[in-house]
Amino acid sequence: MANHSHTMHNMHYDPPLALTVISSISIGLGALAALCILVDIFMRRGWRSMMMIMIPVYVTNALYLWPITFWTYIKYGRPVKPTPNSTTVSHCAAHDHNQHHASSTRGSNDTKQHHTHGSPERLVPGAEPAHHQDDHKSHNHSPAASSSNSQKSQTARDEEKTVPHSHHDHDHHHSTLQRSVFATITIAVTHCGAGCVLGDIVGEWLMYGTRATIAGRELYAAYLVDFAFALIFGIVFQYFSIAPMAGTYGLGTMYRAAKADVLSLLFFEIGVFGWMAAFQAGIFGWRLGMDNVVYWWMMQVSSYY
């Protein structure tokens, strides 16, 4: 049985030309999308402002789920383009810098105000000092002035209620809703997807090199090897997503990463393995080798499940 399996696997098989063309286009588009994302991150110096683990996650997911991954990256994950003669810093660093700048500005303004009030004033005979005039103006509350100010404030509030939100505010609100419903879930599962894809790539080539079999079939051995590598990569991706945000590294965070990713990895691989069995046994009769572009298009399709 094992010899028959190897014979069938080693037989030269040419899939239909149409499948070869479609496979080449699909694999090529995935590779192009991954390359575009990588180059865009490099040009925008994304490693300075985005979570580092998201760089390989976006690139890897683009290899199979390129339409959704590319859209998600452009709309939600793309780093801000650095301006000329400026250094792009992380959000935390920018926040600390802004706080420091604001504190310095307040101190500078207080100093200026102190020096202004402390400086001697040039008085004109018969005139009051300027700050006394300001005090008189600020305390001049006639009933007519108070009524006029009250009416203006009420009018401004009414206009504020009636004027519609700007297009930018609408887009921001819409973006927040979309991210909470769709994009957040998509980004959250990208760690699992990237781990599974890398696990399948490494595992499949390892199986191709070793020709290991279980019950005479390389497919069954590939199930174990692919899942093991997918689990390792998936947990690593999830770990480096949780640890920087939590600020804790170690076995506890590793356990959290495994707890968050194992179940999704399991269901992801069930879909992949089911399709692998379907196209190998049901469509190509165990004739399709992994050194063929159609095989990798089938693997790309299986990742959609």
Summary of the structure (lengths in Angstrom):
residues: 305
radius of gyration: 31.8
end to end distance: 30.9
largest distance: 116.8
contacts: 820
relative contact order: 0.12
helix: 76%
strand: 1%
